C-alpha cells in the first residue's frame, strides 16, 4: 500500500512535465487541429450563407477548443502514467 502512495506522489511531481509532453504529442496536436478545422468549416459555411457572424460564437469556439484540448491531454497523460516503470511495478 505504501508503494502505491509513493508512486502517486512521484507521478504528481512529474505532472507538469507530462502535460507539456502531452501538448507536444502528435495525438494532441491532431485533436487540436481537427477541432480548429471543424470550427473553420462552420465559419466558412456561415459566411457563404450570408448570415452575420454571431458575436458569441468566438466564446463557444474557445470553450469547445479548450474542452477538446483538455480531453486529449488528459488521455495522453493517463497513458503516460499507465506505461511508467513505477506503475508497471505495481501490476
C-alpha positions as CSV (number, residue, x, y, z in Angstrom):
1,X,0.0,0.0,0.0
2,X,2.8,2.4,0.8
3,X,4.4,1.7,-2.6
4,X,1.2,2.8,-4.3
5,X,1.3,6.1,-2.4
6,X,4.9,6.6,-3.3
7,X,4.2,6.1,-7.0
8,X,1.2,8.5,-6.8
9,X,3.5,11.1,-5.2
10,X,6.2,10.7,-7.8
11,X,3.7,10.9,-10.6
12,X,2.1,14.0,-9.1
13,X,5.6,15.6,-9.1
14,X,6.0,14.7,-12.8
15,X,2.6,16.0,-13.8
16,X,3.7,19.4,-15.2
17,X,6.3,17.7,-17.4
18,X,3.8,15.1,-18.6
19,X,1.3,17.8,-19.5
20,X,4.0,19.6,-21.6
21,X,4.8,16.2,-23.3
22,X,1.2,15.7,-24.0
23,X,0.7,19.1,-25.5
24,X,3.6,18.5,-27.8
25,X,2.4,15.0,-28.8
26,X,1.2,14.3,-32.3
27,X,-2.0,12.8,-30.8
28,X,-3.0,16.1,-29.0
29,X,-1.8,18.3,-31.9
30,X,-4.0,16.3,-34.2
31,X,-7.0,16.7,-31.9
32,X,-6.5,20.5,-31.7
33,X,-6.1,20.8,-35.5
34,X,-9.2,18.8,-36.1
35,X,-11.2,21.0,-33.7
36,X,-9.9,24.1,-35.4
37,X,-10.7,22.7,-38.9
38,X,-14.2,21.9,-37.8
39,X,-14.8,25.4,-36.5
40,X,-13.2,26.9,-39.6
41,X,-15.7,24.9,-41.8
42,X,-18.6,26.1,-39.7
43,X,-17.5,29.7,-40.1
44,X,-17.0,29.3,-43.8
45,X,-20.5,27.8,-44.2
46,X,-22.0,30.6,-42.2
47,X,-20.2,33.2,-44.3
48,X,-21.4,31.6,-47.5
49,X,-24.9,31.6,-46.3
50,X,-24.7,35.4,-46.0
51,X,-25.5,35.4,-42.2
52,X,-23.8,37.8,-40.0
53,X,-21.5,36.1,-37.6
54,X,-22.8,35.6,-34.1
55,X,-20.6,37.6,-31.6
56,X,-21.0,34.8,-29.0
57,X,-19.6,32.3,-31.5
58,X,-16.0,33.2,-30.6
59,X,-16.7,32.3,-27.0
60,X,-18.2,29.0,-28.0
61,X,-15.2,28.2,-30.2
62,X,-12.8,28.8,-27.4
63,X,-14.8,26.7,-25.0
64,X,-15.0,23.9,-27.5
65,X,-11.3,24.1,-28.3
66,X,-10.5,24.1,-24.6
67,X,-12.6,21.0,-24.0
68,X,-11.0,19.1,-26.9
69,X,-7.5,20.0,-25.7
70,X,-8.3,19.1,-22.1
71,X,-9.7,15.7,-23.1
72,X,-6.8,14.9,-25.4
73,X,-4.2,16.0,-22.8
74,X,-5.9,14.0,-20.1
75,X,-6.0,10.9,-22.2
76,X,-2.4,11.3,-23.2
77,X,-1.2,11.9,-19.6
78,X,-3.2,8.9,-18.4
79,X,-1.4,6.7,-21.0
80,X,2.0,8.1,-20.0
81,X,1.3,7.2,-16.3
82,X,0.0,3.8,-17.2
83,X,3.2,3.0,-19.1
84,X,5.6,4.4,-16.5
85,X,8.0,1.9,-14.9
86,X,6.7,2.7,-11.4
87,X,3.2,1.8,-12.3
88,X,4.3,-1.3,-14.2
89,X,6.0,-2.5,-10.9
90,X,2.6,-2.3,-9.2
91,X,0.9,-4.6,-11.7
